[in-house]
Amino acid sequence: MNDIELKTIAIDGKARLNEVTVNGKQFQTPLFMPVATRGALKSLPFNYLEHTDIILANTYHLFLRPGLDVIQEFDGLHKFIGWNKVILTDSGGFQGWSIPNRFNDDGIEFKNIYDGSKFFMDPKLSMDIQQTLNSDIAMILDSLIDINKEYDEQLNAINTTQQWANIARNYHSNNNQSLFGIVQGGKHKELREKSATDMMTIDFDGYAIGGLAIGETPEERKEIVNFTVEMLPKDKLRYVMGLGDIEGMLELIELGVDIFDCVWPARLARHGKIINKGKFLNLKNSKYKKDTDPLVVGCRCFVCLNFSKAYLRHLLTNEPTSAWFYLTLHNIIQTENILNEVKKSILNSEFDKYKESILNG
């Protein structure tokens, strides 16, 4: 297991600015990871992500296609997809929740989404896949269930996750790969505390807070994260999985979270929606048909410097593939620019002021 070097540069309230080194690659947090599920972002080539430090790729999907035999020929995912910066791979646990499957104490029986065949993923197979992908950061396989499930079901899920975490940690052997644990427990503080306490008995390189952004209210999410972050080590990265809207990230950065991921920027783009600071606008609205302004006045991204709302709305209607490219590019850059300003605001002890300017400006 490869240790992550974390240096906290500044703290403003609970929000923190960290400098992180993994495998000789440096980045700063708070940070958003675009999702490259099958080794690519939808509609956007990697060469346009010049300021992106880390992407997330999906263990389940890459295992099915192209398969490990292909990726082994390239000594891992970096060379296969042409990405030389940091890659984090999730474990397959989310697909265990989102795709029809059967859980038991040993792992997850999956249905192949391509041909309908079944295969069984346990903690060791998840590690084998991620070690073959040779990502910089791997995640343990976790037992993810609906956040509204009752106490006994949540207790069983965190006990299973802890069992799998121990198996994964003992089995993991890639010295160039860091490994993160995952804290679960639904809405139950007692179970979140138990999960965090148990997970910290294993010296992981970072800790994710899982089981969120799947049905809880923003207020419930903040309460869960605030409670959980307080228990996690200050010298380890804190990662909230599956969340990436601007308001949600700012609320959790305020509580001390470092890393986020989500398909949000690309998914919004495919529906014609544009991130504009803490809000978004719907480019399909007829009022933009003759609008000569850029998507966001003052934005310095390639899209806003070169094209009008009217032209991009025209593309959305008549050349959607081109529109998705431009809108995805804008949304990712807008998200990254906001988090870069967050970093500056923490350094200058002005995070609260900046947050309010984004959410209420």
C-alpha positions, 0 to 999 in steps of 0.5 A: 500500500502506497502512503498518501502524503497530506499537508494541511496548508490552511484551515478556515473554520472546519474547511481545509486546504490540503496539499496531497502527494500520491505516487509523486503526483501532487494536487490540492483539495478541496477537489472535484473528480470528474467521472470516467466510468468506462475510462472516458468522460461522456462527450469530452476527450481527456486533453480538454481536462488540462486543469483536472488533477484526478478522475474516477473510473469504475471497477465493475464496468471496466471488468466487463468491458474491455476486460482485464486481459486487455488492460493487462497489456497496457500495464494498467489503466493510465496507459490504456486511456492516455491519462498520466495524472491521478486515477481513483477507482471505485470498488463496485459497491455502488453497482451492487446497490444500483444494478439488480443483484444479490448480496450475501456475507461473502460478496455480491452476485451481479448480473452482467448488463451486456449479456445477462450472465451472472458473476460473483464479486467478493472483496478479493476480486474487487482488489484484483480488478483494481490492482490490475487497473493499477489506479493510484487510489483504490476503494474497498468493496462495501455493502451499500443499502438504501439510506432509509433501511431500518436499523438492523439492516444497516447494522448488518451492512456495516458489519459486512463492510467491515468484514470485507474491509479487513479482507481487502486490506490483508489481501491488497498487495500493490505497493503503488496503490493507496487504499481507502476505507468507507464509513456507512450506517445510513441515518443512524448516528450510533451506526455511523460512529460504530462504522467509523470507529471500526474502520479506523482500526485499519490504517487506510490511506483515506476514508470515504463517507458512503451511502449518501446522495441516494435519497436523504435530504440536504439537511440530513446529509449535513448532519450525517457528514458533520457528525462523521467527519469529527470522528475521522483522522485529521491527517487523512483525506475525507471523501464524500462519494457520489456528490458533486453539485456546487451547493452540496459541495460547499456545504460539506467543504464547510464541514471539513470534506476534501474530495467529491465525485459525481456525473453531475456536470456531464449529465446536466450538459446532456439535458441542456443545463448550464452551471452558473456559479451555485445555480444552473440555467436551462439552455432549452428555454426559448428566451435564449434563442437570440441571446448574444451573451456567453453561457456565463458572463465573465467565465473565461472557459473556451466555450464562453470566450467563443460562443453565444447562448443562441449558438449553443442552443441551436446546437443543442436542438440540431447538433446535440453531440456537439452541444454536449461536448461544449456544455460538458466542457463548460460545466466541468471547468465552471465546477473546477474554477469554483473549487479553485476559488474555494481554495483561495478563500480558505487560504485567506480566511474568507470561505464563508464570504465566498460561499455566500457569494456563490449561493446567494450572489 
